[in-house]
Amino acid sequence: MKKCYFVSDLHLLAKRSQAHRYWGRLERAVSQASVFVLGGDIFDFRWATTATPALAVQEAIGWLEGLAKTYSQCQFHFIVGNHDHHWGFLCRLDGLAEKYSNFHWHPYYLRLGEHLFMHGDAAERKMTPEKLAEYRIRWHHRPRRGPVMSRLYDLLVASRLPRALSPFVYPKRRVARRILAYLQRIGHGPEQGVRHVYFGHIHRGFSDYRYRGLTFHNTGAPLRGHRFRLLELSLEEPGR
Ligand SMILES: [Mn+2]
C-alpha cells in the first residue's frame, strides 16, 4: 500500500491564510508520502498581497517547484481550484510538469482507483462540466482585491461568521447530492467504481459522510476559526 495525503484550500499568498501554522505537519506528511494531492485553492490570486500579480505567480510556481525538487520520492498532483484559476499561473503548469516528472496537474479532478479527488466547486450549484468551466472562467475576470477590501475580508473571517454560516450554505447532504450528480455526468460515479470523494472548497472539515454509495471527506481550511486537517489514505499498489 502507498501512503497518500490530500490537502486543499491553503489560500497561500492571501493574508488570512494560517497555513504557516501547519508547515511542520505538512512537511512531515510530504516526506512520508508516495502520493500527495493538492486539491485546489492552494494559492489565492484574487486576494494575493504581493506587489504585482506576476510576483504572485512567481511565488506560487516557486513553492510548487520547491516541493517537487525537495521531495523527489513523492508524486505530486495539483488540482486547480477557483482561487488558483489565474491565466498567468495556469500557463506555467505544463512547463513545471515537463521539468519535474513527479509533478502532475489536473484542471478538474483526479481519479486513483476507487478514490476521486476534486476541488469541490462543483457543489456550488447543479453543475455540468460546461457550467463548471464557465464558473471558473468568471474567476479570471474578477478583479484582484486591494488592501482595504482584503482587511475587511480578514475581519469577516475573524468574526467567524462564515464558519457559522457554512452548515446552512453548504449542508453536507446538498453538497454530496450535487457532487454525486456531477460525478455521474463525467462518468465517475459509484456505478463506475468510485467509493471515496476527497474535496475542499466549502471549508468544512469532515470525514466519512456517506451518501448513496459514496463516502465524502473534506479537508477544511487553515483559516481562523475553521477546522483543517490533512486527509490520509492508502492506495493499492498497481498490479496487486
Ligand atoms: Mn474554492
Residues whose N, C-alpha, C, O or C-beta is under 5 A from the ligand:
A	BS01	MN	D41 G81 N82 H83 H201
